[in-house]
Amino acid sequence: MIDMLVRLYDLPDSSELYREVAAKGVTLRRARAFEKHTVAAFARGFSEKWASEVEVALTRQPVACFVATREKKILGFACYDTTMRGFFGPTGVAEESRGLGLGKALLMKSLEGLRETGHAYAIIGGVGPREFYAKACGAIEIPGSDPGIYGDILP
Ligand SMILES: CC(C)(COP(=O)(O)OP(=O)(O)OC[C@H]1O[C@@H](n2cnc3c(N)ncnc32)[C@H](O)[C@@H]1OP(=O)(O)O)[C@@H](O)C(=O)NCCC(=O)NCCS
């Protein structure tokens, strides 16, 4: 699992992607503090560790976690500045909602959030689907980053 680097000053304009997602009836927004249990339960479906990270993201102001929702149901989530400062992740989209652009839209919202807080680069921690990140935001692999910070993990 390597880390990847993203140039935030070169991010493409994602407004068209956000319009497409909205046209599918999906809302993209920051999660709210009073939804912490709901978002953490969704993330727990992927990993207990991701639920822990969501709980950290939901204590930030502004909340460092975006969600994709439709009809009061969560379809996907993405956190940033949570595992480490400047890191993107974890992220996940429900299996039945994949391929609709939600993963990319959640990624871009989070990267824009990092850019707004003054970061020039973001790090995608412990990837994962490398081609997805390379294609979506031009991420490149960081040499020597495996296992990086993930070398000594408690269960
Ligand atoms: C990775 C993940 C978030 C992608 O979500 P998604 O909503 O299906 O992705 P999108 O629909 O936004 O896909 C955007 C583009 O990336 C491509 N893509 C999606 N998943 C990909 C993958 N695993 N590998 C390569 N390309 C991928 C899509 O084909 C699409 O291409 P297009 O722009 O040419 O149409 C989702 O598959 C997921 O939740 N996986 C399990 C959890 C996970 O691995 N999280 C990442 C941990 S680092």
The ligand as a Gaussian input file, in Angstrom:
#p B3LYP/6-31G(d) Opt

LIG

0 1
 C      -12.713000       3.554000      -5.224000
 C      -14.197000       3.962000      -5.133000
 C      -14.343000       4.987000      -4.009000
 C      -14.611000       4.578000      -6.480000
 O      -15.946000       5.043000      -6.355000
 P      -16.937000       5.158000      -7.621000
 O      -18.063000       6.027000      -7.186000
 O      -17.272000       3.841000      -8.156000
 O      -15.993000       5.908000      -8.678000
 P      -16.483000       6.899000      -9.827000
 O      -17.783000       6.418000     -10.375000
 O      -16.424000       8.297000      -9.331000
 O      -15.337000       6.684000     -10.907000
 C      -14.625000       7.767000     -11.508000
 C      -13.730000       7.191000     -12.592000
 O      -12.772000       6.294000     -12.015000
 C      -12.906000       4.988000     -12.572000
 N      -12.728000       4.004000     -11.497000
 C      -13.578000       3.764000     -10.479000
 N      -13.076000       2.824000      -9.661000
 C      -11.881000       2.458000     -10.174000
 C      -10.891000       1.516000      -9.787000
 N      -11.037000       0.754000      -8.684000
 N       -9.786000       1.403000     -10.571000
 C       -9.632000       2.176000     -11.671000
 N      -10.534000       3.078000     -12.097000
 C      -11.652000       3.219000     -11.349000
 C      -14.293000       4.940000     -13.162000
 O      -14.363000       4.013000     -14.230000
 C      -14.500000       6.366000     -13.627000
 O      -13.856000       6.561000     -14.878000
 P      -14.464000       7.619000     -15.955000
 O      -14.257000       8.984000     -15.354000
 O      -13.631000       7.383000     -17.154000
 O      -15.910000       7.273000     -16.106000
 C      -15.125000       2.731000      -4.869000
 O      -14.860000       1.753000      -5.840000
 C      -14.975000       2.121000      -3.488000
 O      -15.662000       2.525000      -2.546000
 N      -14.100000       1.100000      -3.337000
 C      -13.942000       0.388000      -2.077000
 C      -13.237000       1.235000      -1.043000
 C      -11.877000       1.725000      -1.535000
 O      -11.101000       1.023000      -2.167000
 N      -11.558000       3.001000      -1.162000
 C      -10.297000       3.643000      -1.516000
 C       -9.265000       3.353000      -0.481000
 S       -7.696000       4.169000      -0.864000

